[in-house]
Amino acid sequence: MNLFDIEKIPNSEELVTILAESKNVRIERIVSAGQTSPEGFWYDQNENEFVALLQGEAVISYEDGSIRLKAGDTVLIPAHKKHRVDFTSVEPPCVWICVFYL
């Protein structure tokens, strides 16, 4: 699989592909093109999440502020750190690698 071979992205949903998983780890490729978290929604995950943005630009917000990501940026989101996605670029689409682990 080539991480940049992207099939057509549905208008309303991100494209999520599980690349590998075990009992304690899951690695996903996520492709976003303008999708954001629903208004008022916050992720509150049981897992830690390492995020690498390979392509595009995005904004991840926390209860106490937000960060702008560009291609090559990474961020570690600890378990139960409430966060949301407030922006993803359309052209080019965002290509994320997310590693979820306990």
N, C-alpha and C positions, 0 to 999 in steps of 0.2 A: 504494500500500500504506500502511495505517496501522499503525504499530509496535505499537499496543495492541489491534489486532484479532487475538485469539489463538484458534486452533482448539483443540480438546481436546488436552491434553497426555497422552501415554502415561505410565502409572505409573512405568515403569522408565527412561525415556529423556528427555533434554532435547529440545526442539524447536529445530532449527537451520535457519535460512534464510539463504542467501548473498544479500546485497543487491546487491553489486557486487564484481567482482574483475578484476585485471589481472595481469601477470607478477610484480609486486612488492608488490601490495596486495590484501587480501581483507577485506571488511566483512561481518560476520555479525550477525544478530539471534538471540539465544539466549534461550529461555524455559525456566526451571527452576521446578519446584514440588516441593521436597524432595529433589531429586537431589543427590548428592555424589560426589566422586571415590572410586573403590574403595579399600578399606583397603590401605595400603602403596603406593598408586600416586602417582607424582609426574609432572606435566607437565614436560618438558624440551624446549622447542620451539626450532627453528632461527630462528624469527621473533621480532621484538619484538611486544608486544601492548599496545595501548591499550584499556582497559576502562572503559565507562561503565555504571553501574547506573541504569536509568531508573525502575525500580519494584521494590519489595520490599526485603529485607535479605539479606545473605550474609556469609560468612566465607571469606576466602582465606588459606591458611596457606603459609608458607615454612619452610625448614629452621631458621630462626632466630627464628620467631615468627609471629603472625597479625594480620590486620587485619579489622575489622568494617566492612562497607559498608552504607550506607543509600541510598535513592533520591537521585540527584543526585551521588553520589560517583564519582570516577574514580581510576584507578591505572594506572601504566605498568609493565609487566613486561618487563624486558630479555630478549633471547634467552638461552636456557640458564639462566635463573633458575628453579630448581626450585620448583614451586608446586602447590597442590591446592585444591579447593573442599571445605570441611568443613561448610558449612551453606548452604541456600537456603530462603527462606520459601515456604510453601505458599499462604497467603492474606494478602496478594496474592502471586501468583507473581512470581518475579524476571524482569524484562525487561532483558536486557543488550544493549549494542552493543559489539562487539569488532572492533577494527581491527588486523589482522595485517600487518606490513610488514617488509621487509628493511632 
